[in-house]
């Protein structure tokens, strides 16, 4: 991956709303040709572009600390036993 401090580069929105991201910026962001990205409006005249892989990696990292029961049946039984005691 390249520098996060990559110099801003001007580009134009082309026919049919197409946007070309310069290769230097693609490299700096670690995004390859053909990779799927998500683009969203952040504010008036401001877009954010993020790779789908980056979004997936962020979600996986965020939920990695959640402990999952190794035995779903045992977890349900334990919950029912707790409810019966209450």
KATA-V404396 format. One record per pair of residues at least 12 apart in sequence whose ideal C-beta (glycine too) atoms are under 7 Angstrom apart, sorted by the first residue. I is the first residue (numbers start at 1). J is the second residue. D is the distance in whole Angstrom. If there is no record, write none. Layout:
BEGIN
i=I j=J d=D
i=I j=J d=D
END
This chain:
BEGIN
i=1 j=30 d=4
i=2 j=27 d=5
i=2 j=28 d=3
i=3 j=28 d=6
i=4 j=28 d=7
i=6 j=24 d=6
i=6 j=25 d=6
i=6 j=28 d=4
i=9 j=22 d=5
i=9 j=24 d=7
i=9 j=25 d=6
i=31 j=51 d=5
i=35 j=51 d=6
i=36 j=52 d=4
i=37 j=49 d=5
i=37 j=50 d=6
i=37 j=51 d=5
i=37 j=52 d=7
i=38 j=50 d=5
i=38 j=52 d=6
i=38 j=55 d=6
END
